Amino acid sequence: MTLTQPLGRLRLGVNIDHVATVRNARGSAYPDPIRAAQLAEAAGADGITAHLREDRRHISDADIEGLMAALTLPLNFEMAATAEMQAIALRHKPHAVCLVPEKREERTTEGGLEVAREENRLAHFIAPLREAGCRVSIFIAADARQIEAAARIGAAVIELHTGAYCDFHAEGRFEERDIELARLGEMAAYAHQLGLEVHAGHGLTYDTVEPVAAFPEVMELNIGHFLIGEAIFRGLDPAIREMRRLMDAARA
């Protein structure tokens, strides 16, 4: 008789962008994203994610400085592939840099980065980041062409965009949800075969996290907006601990 072995522990990166969104709504000094990061660590987070956008709509340059000084957890610095952001990343040298698409008019990140179309530019863009010791991750859709391009340009990690899967679930479009979930699983396995470390994130909630957490190739989930919203009702520590519990249950 063969016993099923539990999967390895899945890392949880907590995105603190929207703590800064609330702070910036009043132009005050609170709530403090650095304090949120420290609470997240105490609640079981394995890393902190922060997206410094071109328009600075939530996380600020001072937040990045403060996080680098205060954190004992790894910082995953999300950014657009621009010269300005590259210079900031090279100055701070965070543990990880995740390249994401960015448009001024969008409410949040829409879709994955178009790597295949900009392969040459992105290969040159990430080279100095790799040389500085940053793990480079590319946020992409579950698409073989984009995954292959990410591997060719030398990225260490891809982060699969789970937004479509989560949207289909929220809208009750369950057949489309299941198709997208199957695609995510297939592409996670394919990326792993190519030697890429696989992460996933965007839009994950208590209702949608377990099927993604169960993919054996996925090593990390990055979750933010839902956790910050849930913290209004139950507190940040319990909100994160419940997500951690669901992730661990999915891996058992």
N, C-alpha and C positions, 0 to 999 in steps of 0.2 A: 504494500500500500504506500502510495506517495503522498506526503503531506505538502500542502501548498505553503510556500515560504512567504513571509511578509515582505513587502517591497521596502526599499530604503526610505529613510525619513525624507519627507518633502519639505523644502525650505519655504518659508513665508516671508516675502518682502512687503512691508506696509508702506503704501504711498501716502505721504502727508500733505500733498498739494492743497487739499481743500480745507485743511486747518488754516492755511494762509489765505484762502479765498474768503473765509469768514472774517478773519482779521482785517483784510484789505477793504471789506465792505464798509467799514467805519473809519479806516485810516488810523487804527489804534495800534497798540503794541501787543494786543492779545486777541485771540488765543495764540500762544507761541508754538510754532511748528517744532522747535527744538524740544520743548517740554513734551509734545506729543510723541516725538521719536523716542524719548527716554521712557515714556509710559509704554510704548509699543514693545520696546526691548524687554521690560519687566513682565509683559503679558505673554511673551513667547515668540516675538518676531525674530527672524534670523537676519534681517537686513532692512534698510530704510531706502525708499525710492523717493526722489524729488525731481520734478521736471522744471527746469529754468526756461521759461518760454521767452521768445523774442520780445513780446509786449509786457513781460513781467506781471501778468495778470494775477498770479498767486505767489509762487516762490520768488524771493528776491535774491540779489547777489549777496546781501548780508546774511540771509538764511543759509546759503551754501557755505559761506565762511564759518558761520556758527556751527553748522552740522559737522563740518570737517574737524573743528576744534573739540566738539563735545562728544561725538559719537565713539562708542567702542564697537558698534556693529559696522559691517561694510555699508558704504553708501553707493547706491545705484543712481548715477546721475543721468537722467533722461534729457535729451537735447536734440535739436535739429542739427543737420550736417552743414553748419555755417562756420565761417572763419571766426566770428565772434565767440561762438560756443566752444569751438576747438581750443581757442586761446584760454578760455576760462577753465576748461577741463585740464589742459596742460599745466596751468598754474596750480591747481588744487590736487591733481592726480588722485581722483577717487578710485575706489576698488574696481568699479565697473562703470562703463559708459554705454548707455543704450540709445542708439540712434532711432529717432521717430520722425514721421512726417509731421509738418506743422504748417497750418494756414491761419492767418490772423482772424479770418471770419468764422472759424469753426468754434463750437462750444467746447469740444474735447477732441482728442486725437481720432481722426476718421480714417479707418483702413490702415494697411501696413505700408511700409516704405517700399518704393519702387526701386529695387536693387538692380534687377536685370537691365533696366534701361539706363542706369547711371553707374554701371559696374566699374568703369575705369576711374571716374571721379571719386567714387566712394573708396576704392582700393587705395588711392593716394591719400584720401582724407583720413582713413583710420590708421595708416602706417605709423605716424608719429605718436598716436595714442597708445598703440601697442608697444612701441619702443619705450614709452614713459611708464609702462607697467600696468596700464588699465586693461581690464578684460572688456573687449568690445562685443556688444550685443546688438543685434538688428531686429527691430520690431516689424514683423511681416505677417501677411495673410498666409493661411495654410495652402500654399501653392508651390508645387515642385520647382517651377522655374525660378521663383524667388529664393527658395532654399538653396538650390544649386549655385545661384549667383552669390549668396551670402558665404557659402563654403569657399568659392573660388577667390573672393576678395580677402579671405583670411580672418573672418569673424570667428571668435571662439564660441559664441552663443547666438541662438536665435530665440526670440520671444514670439510665440504664436498669438495672434490677435483673436481673442475669444468673444469679441463684441457681437458678431453676427449670431453666434450660437446663443448668447444670453438674450439678445433682442428677440429672436424667434421664440424663445421660451416665454419671455414676458408678454408677448403678443398672442400666445396660445397657438402658434404655428408649429405644432409639435412634429409633424412629418419633416418639415424643413429643418427644424432644430436637430432632429436625429441624423439627418443627412450631413449637416455641418459638423456635428459631434464626431461622426465617423470619419469625416475628412480630416479633422484635427488629429484624431488618433493615428490615421494613416500617415499623415505628414510628420507627426512627432517621431514615428518609427523610422521614416525615411531620413529625416535629419540626423537622427542618432546613428544610422548606418553610415552617413557621410562623415561622422566624427564630430558633429556639432553637439554642444550641450543644449538641451531644450528647456526653455521656460515658457510660461503662458500667462496671459492676463488681459484684462479690460472687461469691465462690466460684471465680474463674477460676484455672486451672492451666495447666501446659505443654500438657496434652492438649486443653484447651478454648479457649485464648486466640486461636488463629489465625483461626478463622472470624469471631469478633467483631471482631478487629483489622482484618479485611479490609473491613468496612463503610466505604465512603468518607465517610459523614457523621459517623462517630465520631471525635472529636478527642482523647479522653483515656480511658485505662483506669486505674482505681484498684484496686490489688491489694495484699493484706496478709497474711492468715492463711496462705495457701499459701507465700508467700515466706519468712515467718518460720519456718514448719515446715521447709521445704527447707534453710534456712540451718543447721539442726542437722547436716545430713549433708554439705553441700558448702561452707558458709560463706555469709555474706550477700552479699558482693561477687559470687561466681560465680553464686549463685542469681538475683540481679537481672540480671546480664549475660546469662544464658540467656533470661530472659523478654524482655529488650530485643531480643535476637537474633531470637526468634520473632515478636515484634511487627513488627520491621523487615522480616522476610522476608514477612510477610503483606501488608505495604504495597507491596512492590516491584512 
